[in-house]
Amino acid sequence: MRRQRWYTPYLLVLPGVVWVLVFALWPFLNTVVLAFTDARPLRPVSFVGLDNFTRLASDERFGYALTTSLVYVLVCVPLLTFLPLLLALLVRAKIPAIGFFRTTFYFPVIASAVVVAIVWEFLFSSTGTINSALTFFGLADRPIEFLSDRWLLIFCAIGLTVWKGLGYYMVVYLAALGNVGRELHEAAAMDGAGAWRRFWSVTVPGVRGPMMLVSVLICVAAVRVFTELFILSSGSGGPGGRSMSMVMLIQSMGKGLNGQIGYASAISIVLFLLTLIPLTVVGIANNGEMIRDALAGRRTRRDLRAQQRAERRDAKDRAEVAA
C-alpha cells in the first residue's frame, strides 16, 4: 500500500479552513472594522471612532429593537424549554397511533418559516380567520388589529416561533429521556412520590444538561429573530417600526445605496455581544467547578510565590545583620 504524503491531512482540511476564513472569519473582522467607520455604498470611508456606538444610546429605534429582542427572549425561553419537555413525555407513551402524533408535532419544523409566517399573517389579519371567528361568535364588535398593534404583533410572532420550535426541541428531549432510567421513577413511586413530584425530582434533573443546551439555543435564536416579525409586519417592523428586532434594524439600516453600513455594523457588534451572554452563562454553569479549581490553584501559586519572596527578604535581612 502506498504511503501517504506528509501533507495529505493538510490537503483534506484545507477546503474547510478556506471556507471558515472566507465566509466566517473575514466577514466578522470586516464588520468589526466597519463599525468604527461611516461606511456607505459607493462613498469613501472615513474613521469615526466610537461615534456609531455613541449614537446607539440616543437612537429610539435601537431602543425599540432591543426591547423587542429582550421580550422575545424572556417569553420564548421558558415556553420552549418546558413545553417541548412536556410534549416529549406525552408522545413517549406507548399508545395507539403515537407515531402519527409525533409526525404531526414535528411537521412545523420542516415547513418553511416564510410559508408558516404567511399562513399566520392570513390567520391574524383584520379580515383573517381569527377575527372572523371572534366576530361570528360575538366575542368582538370589530376586528382586533393583531398585526397593527406593537405588542400584539410581537406576541403573535412569539406564538409562531413557539409553535414552530416545539417539535424540534421535543426530539432533543426524547433523546435525553432515554437516559433517564425507569428504575428511578419506580423507586420514587414506591416512596410515595406523585407524578408532579417525580417530574421535578427525577425527570428534570435527568435532562438538566440538554435543558440547558435547549435554553441557550432558544435564547440565541430569539435574540436573532427576523423572519417572523418581518413577514407578519410586511417588512415595516410594525407601527412606527417599534416592533423591529435587532436583525430587522440591521437590515433596515444597511440596505440600499444610502445604507449606513458602518452604523449597521455597530448594531451587529452589539447583537454579537448579546449572544455571547447565554453562551458564557452556560460555560460557567457547565465548567464552574473547573474554573473554581483553576482560580484556587492560581491563588495558591500566587500565595506560594509571595511566601517565597518574603522568605528571601528575611534571609537577606538576616545576612545583612550578621555581616
Solvent accessible surface area in square Angstrom, and as a share of the most:
residue,aa,sasa,rsa
1,M,241,1.08
2,R,197,0.72
3,R,214,0.78
4,Q,131,0.58
5,R,131,0.48
6,W,198,0.69
7,Y,86,0.33
8,T,37,0.22
9,P,61,0.38
10,Y,143,0.54
11,L,99,0.49
12,L,134,0.67
13,V,84,0.48
14,L,91,0.45
15,P,89,0.56
16,G,43,0.41
17,V,71,0.41
18,V,69,0.40
19,W,164,0.58
20,V,82,0.47
21,L,83,0.41
22,V,74,0.43
23,F,125,0.52
24,A,55,0.42
25,L,81,0.40
26,W,154,0.54
27,P,56,0.35
28,F,79,0.33
29,L,84,0.42
30,N,54,0.28
31,T,36,0.21
32,V,48,0.28
33,V,94,0.54
34,L,38,0.19
35,A,0,0.00
36,F,62,0.26
37,T,11,0.07
38,D,63,0.33
39,A,5,0.04
40,R,75,0.27
41,P,32,0.20
42,L,164,0.82
43,R,122,0.45
44,P,126,0.79
45,V,82,0.47
46,S,58,0.37
47,F,155,0.65
48,V,41,0.24
49,G,15,0.14
50,L,118,0.59
51,D,88,0.46
52,N,12,0.06
53,F,50,0.21
54,T,94,0.55
55,R,90,0.33
56,L,12,0.06
57,A,99,0.77
58,S,98,0.63
59,D,21,0.11
60,E,121,0.54
61,R,96,0.35
62,F,22,0.09
63,G,33,0.32
64,Y,51,0.19
65,A,0,0.00
66,L,50,0.25
67,T,51,0.30
68,T,0,0.00
69,S,1,0.01
70,L,84,0.42
71,V,29,0.17
72,Y,0,0.00
73,V,21,0.12
74,L,131,0.65
75,V,41,0.24
76,C,0,0.00
77,V,34,0.19
78,P,64,0.40
79,L,70,0.35
80,L,4,0.02
81,T,6,0.03
82,F,71,0.30
83,L,71,0.35
84,P,0,0.00
85,L,0,0.00
86,L,82,0.41
87,L,28,0.14
88,A,0,0.00
89,L,59,0.29
90,L,106,0.53
91,V,1,0.00
92,R,67,0.25
93,A,45,0.35
94,K,186,0.79
95,I,84,0.43
96,P,123,0.78
97,A,67,0.52
98,I,29,0.15
99,G,41,0.40
100,F,135,0.56
101,F,87,0.36
102,R,93,0.34
103,T,91,0.53
104,T,64,0.37
105,F,61,0.25
106,Y,73,0.28
107,F,123,0.51
108,P,8,0.05
109,V,31,0.18
110,I,117,0.59
111,A,22,0.17
112,S,58,0.38
113,A,38,0.29
114,V,71,0.41
115,V,86,0.49
116,V,9,0.05
117,A,0,0.00
118,I,92,0.47
119,V,74,0.43
120,W,37,0.13
121,E,49,0.22
122,F,132,0.55
123,L,51,0.25
124,F,33,0.14
125,S,32,0.21
126,S,47,0.30
127,T,121,0.70
128,G,2,0.02
129,T,65,0.38
130,I,57,0.29
131,N,3,0.01
132,S,61,0.39
133,A,42,0.33
134,L,41,0.20
135,T,70,0.41
136,F,163,0.68
137,F,144,0.60
138,G,60,0.57
139,L,133,0.66
140,A,16,0.12
141,D,147,0.76
142,R,179,0.65
143,P,58,0.37
144,I,63,0.32
145,E,82,0.37
146,F,27,0.11
147,L,32,0.16
148,S,64,0.41
149,D,59,0.31
150,R,33,0.12
151,W,102,0.36
152,L,67,0.33
153,L,0,0.00
154,I,0,0.00
155,F,98,0.41
156,C,10,0.06
157,A,0,0.00
158,I,5,0.03
159,G,26,0.25
160,L,1,0.01
161,T,26,0.15
162,V,14,0.08
163,W,107,0.38
164,K,36,0.15
165,G,13,0.12
166,L,38,0.19
167,G,0,0.00
168,Y,102,0.39
169,Y,21,0.08
170,M,3,0.01
171,V,70,0.40
172,V,41,0.23
173,Y,0,0.00
174,L,41,0.20
175,A,73,0.57
176,A,7,0.05
177,L,3,0.01
178,G,59,0.57
179,N,131,0.67
180,V,11,0.06
181,G,21,0.21
182,R,145,0.53
183,E,112,0.50
184,L,98,0.49
185,H,50,0.22
186,E,104,0.47
187,A,52,0.40
188,A,18,0.14
189,A,49,0.38
190,M,166,0.74
191,D,126,0.65
192,G,67,0.64
193,A,23,0.18
194,G,41,0.40
195,A,74,0.58
196,W,171,0.60
197,R,153,0.56
198,R,62,0.23
199,F,18,0.08
200,W,109,0.38
201,S,52,0.34
202,V,18,0.10
203,T,3,0.02
204,V,18,0.11
205,P,54,0.34
206,G,39,0.37
207,V,0,0.00
208,R,143,0.52
209,G,49,0.47
210,P,41,0.26
211,M,22,0.10
212,M,58,0.26
213,L,95,0.47
214,V,0,0.00
215,S,27,0.17
216,V,12,0.07
217,L,74,0.37
218,I,3,0.01
219,C,21,0.13
220,V,27,0.15
221,A,57,0.44
222,A,3,0.02
223,V,8,0.04
224,R,137,0.50
225,V,9,0.05
226,F,59,0.24
227,T,36,0.21
228,E,24,0.11
229,L,0,0.00
230,F,61,0.25
231,I,31,0.16
232,L,3,0.01
233,S,9,0.06
234,S,90,0.58
235,G,29,0.28
236,S,65,0.42
237,G,1,0.01
238,G,9,0.09
239,P,42,0.27
240,G,75,0.72
241,G,9,0.09
242,R,95,0.35
243,S,0,0.00
244,M,20,0.09
245,S,0,0.00
246,M,0,0.00
247,V,38,0.22
248,M,2,0.01
249,L,0,0.00
250,I,34,0.17
251,Q,67,0.30
252,S,34,0.22
253,M,11,0.05
254,G,25,0.24
255,K,122,0.52
256,G,55,0.53
257,L,126,0.63
258,N,107,0.55
259,G,3,0.03
260,Q,40,0.18
261,I,55,0.28
262,G,1,0.01
263,Y,5,0.02
264,A,8,0.06
265,S,7,0.05
266,A,0,0.00
267,I,0,0.00
268,S,30,0.19
269,I,26,0.13
270,V,31,0.18
271,L,19,0.09
272,F,81,0.34
273,L,96,0.48
274,L,38,0.19
275,T,15,0.09
276,L,68,0.34
277,I,103,0.52
278,P,16,0.10
279,L,89,0.44
280,T,75,0.44
281,V,89,0.51
282,V,26,0.15
283,G,27,0.26
284,I,98,0.50
285,A,59,0.46
286,N,97,0.50
287,N,66,0.34
288,G,8,0.08
289,E,120,0.54
290,M,135,0.60
291,I,71,0.36
292,R,151,0.55
293,D,88,0.46
294,A,61,0.48
295,L,84,0.42
296,A,41,0.32
297,G,23,0.22
298,R,147,0.54
299,R,120,0.44
300,T,88,0.51
301,R,134,0.49
302,R,112,0.41
303,D,90,0.47
304,L,93,0.46
305,R,119,0.43
306,A,45,0.35
307,Q,103,0.46
308,Q,76,0.34
309,R,108,0.39
310,A,36,0.28
311,E,94,0.42
312,R,146,0.53
313,R,141,0.51
314,D,71,0.37
315,A,48,0.38
316,K,133,0.56
317,D,77,0.40
318,R,157,0.57
319,A,62,0.48
320,E,108,0.48
321,V,130,0.75
322,A,91,0.71
323,A,120,0.93
